[in-house]
Amino acid sequence: MISFPRLARVQVTVYRIPTDRPESDGTLEWSATTMVLVELEAAGHTGLGYTYADAATASVIRDTLAPVVSGIDVGDIARAHGLMRRAVRNLGNCGIAAMAVSAVDNALWDLKACVLGVPLFTLLGAVRDSYPVYGSGGFTSYSDAELTAQFEAWAEKGIRMMKMKVGREPHRDAARVAAARRAIGDEALLFVDANSAYDRKAALFYMERFAGDSDVRWMEQPLAPDDLSGLRWLREHAPAGMDVVDGEYGYAPADFRPMLEADAVDVVMPDTTRCGGITGFLDAGAIAAAFMRPASAHCAPTQTAHVGCAAPALRHGELFHDHERIERRLFDGFLEPHNGVMSPDATRPGLGIEFKRADAEQFRRS
């Protein structure tokens, strides 16, 4: 029987990193991304986990979660996860509270694997050595030239799937999508993400236009995520070959089941920074597998790589521009995809990353 040390220290820090240029999607605009980093210590080992969320998330971790996980056996992640979920009950088990749980859960898994001296995908039980990723950006704030340059750069690196934002100026969407198709050629797959910018009829209109003009195969979050009847209607009327996709705002396993029971989506998108961390990601993947639907990993590519290799239902993962840029800059061990494929480092324990504290200091917030 393996004896694990007890969790001795919980530290949380907030970093706000400016974008490289203004960004927007169908419903939001932003100029910086906030990362909440959790560091856990036990017996000389450190585990890292993070979420992309508001700075208020750090307060939930510090004041509500740290007291319930401090001193817990590092190997007992399921117990720690349950204690955290109960601790945030009166805060609402979604949104900031769920992202706080996610960051700590991710760090617990990294810590456990580091204590054992094995890569996290080995601890989780890998079903594959790697998986394909798609380049994700194409913000509505980009000019056509910026959009095509970004997609061409990904194509040169061997990435064969690209996703762009639509919906802010619907009258321009078809032309922007056509420009993206010209940039990546006929062989690559093209996805679009509306971030809930459309209503039902508009979504169907543009889905048909995108499919017919530019062979788009993926429509992400065309409607509000809780409009399950609308998503089912779109899925039933969607062009052949186009998936209707949602789930990035699934904050607990219970959020994914209704989507699948309603036949509202073709693919679900669990996110390690929101869905309860690696524990929640595995649960969401199991639910998708039970309904015989695929999952696609949403955002946080470096943190997600190991669990992505352990989730049987996974189709691919997202190489989101903001997170790729931040993780490359702030983590030693950032996983650079090769020929469009993400492969965890089998030579490093845990997630295989170390935080570049000196490089991150300029972005730290109190």
C-alpha positions, 0 to 999 in steps of 0.5 A: 500500500502506497503511503502519501504525504499530507497537503501542507500548503495551499498558495493562490496567485492572480496574474493578468496578462494583456492580449497581443491585440484587441480581441472579441467574439460574437458577444464579448470584447477583452484586452487581457486574460486573467489566470488564477494559479494554485500551488500545492506543497507536500513533502517537498513536492509542488503541484500546479493547477490553474483556471482562466477566471476572474480574480475573485476566484482566488478569494474562494480558493483562499477562504473557502477551499484551502481550509477544507483540503489542507492536511488531506492525504495527497492520494485522496483526490476524490475525497478532496473534490467532494469536500470542495464541492460541499464547501461551495454549496451556498456560493452556487456550485457553478461559475467562479466557485466551480472554477476555484474547485477546478484549479485546486483539483488540477493541482491535486492531480499534478501533485499526486503524480509528482509524489509518485514520480510518474507522468500524469497520463500514466497515473490516469491510465492513458488510452492514447499517446497523443491527440489532434488539436485545432488552432483557435482564434480568428477573433471578430476584432481581427481584420481579414488579413490578420485572420488569414495570417494566423490561420496560415501560420497554424497550417504551416505548423501542420495543424489541419483544423481551424476555428474562428469567431463569428456573430458580432457583425453577422452581415460580414460573417460569410465573407470572413469565413470565406477568407479563412477557407481561402487561407487554409485551402480545401483540405483543412477543416474549418470550424466557427464559434458564435458564442451565443450571438445568434437566434435560432433562425439566424443560426440556421441561415448562417449554418447553411451559408457557411456549409454551402460556401465554405464547407464549415463542419462545426458550429459551436455555441450558436445559441445560449447554452441552456436553450436545449430545445433550440439546440436540438432543433438546430441539430435536426435541421443542420446541414449534413456533416456539420456538428452542433457543439456546446458544453464549454460552460459545463461546471459539473458532470450534471451539466453535460447529461441534460445536453445529451439526453435532449439530443441537443449536441453532437459533441460536448466540450469539457474544460479543465478550468471550469468543469471541476478540473481533471476529475470533472473532465473525466466524469464529463468524458464518461457521460459522453461515452455513455451516450456514444458521443465524442468530447472535445477538450476546451482551452488550456492546452498544456493542462489538458494534454494528459487527461485528454490522453486518458479520456476514451471519448475524446476527438480532439482538443483546442489550441486557443490563441490566448492560452497558448501564448500565456502558457508558452510564456509562463510555463517551462514544459509548455507542450508545443504541438507537432504536426497538429498533434499534442503529446504529453512529455513522458519524461517529466512527472505530473503535468511536466510543467514548472512556473516561470515566476520571474517572467510572470511577476510583471503580471501579478495582481495582489 
